[in-house]
Amino acid sequence: PDRGIVVTPNLTHKNRIQDVSRYYNISEATRVCVNYAMNMTTVRTTSRVTNTPRLITYAAVLALLFLSAIYFVSSPKQTSFEKQRKQADQGVDSVSVHSMMASHKEAISNKEAQHDPMKITSSSISYLSTSLEYYHCGPPPDSSTTELLLLHGAAFTKEDWKTSGILEKFCDLNNDEEGGDLTVTALDLPVSATGKELEAVFDALVEQGVLSGRSVVVVTPSASGKAVVTLAEMAMDDNEGVLRKILKGWIPVAPPAVQQASDDVFVIFTRLSIPILAIYGDQDSMGKKVTDKLVRLASAKGVELEGRHPVYLDSPDEFVQEILQFLEVKQL
């Protein structure tokens, strides 16, 4: 009625209803239409049969549309932006959980590695403003463990102890139920290092917990022997404590520094009761001279193995066996 619409029903049955175009009042028009619908019951049977199913269908469709409208109006709408944000949040949560699980597994793996005395790990220390890398295996150091320090010659690095299988052979000794009692540390200490630098490295390893702080057995192939020889020279200058502090035993493998040092340097090993195992190859004439000098001046045990100057690489099994026997006999 507010738009001037006139209700005008189909006037097919003119004798049964009047023209309602004059009813501008919506209530009056509605009343007339209702009366018209009620009067339709008198229509002949054919018309009722034809129109009734159609009305029922229309009513059902309207009811379905009405219920659908109620459902969509009452349900909370979710925009595409909200859907994307929800998916993104779920993705972040999934990634976060995955990252946490991965970090947890890595932490467990690292913890197990730290407690596996047969596991070879790598790390580094800082000494005298210099970084030094090393390999290590063995149980946490204590008063019952034997600590072995491996240096290397001029043409080699700590990697040679690993690739030769020697480091693994030592580490495999820790496979008993009690976790073993041998710790092994292979250093990349330069062959130019002196006794002072060896002491600084020792202190850094102790500070990092790699070594216990008790004296260790040091293996010095070839040029690396300079570090121990100069350490002994430091001890001669009224500083015997520094040699006691670091050396529990010495295993030189044909170091030229022995030939270059004075005889008096090696007497201190006997005075401090520091045992020496001097090893050389049967093809290394210079190595034999070094061994003979240490046997004569420092009561060293001399051992000849098959091989060249780096005899530990030519006879690795025999080299390891000689060291283990030396550690056991000397109770190191």
Disulfide bonds with the S-S distance in Angstrom:
Cys137-Cys171 1.92
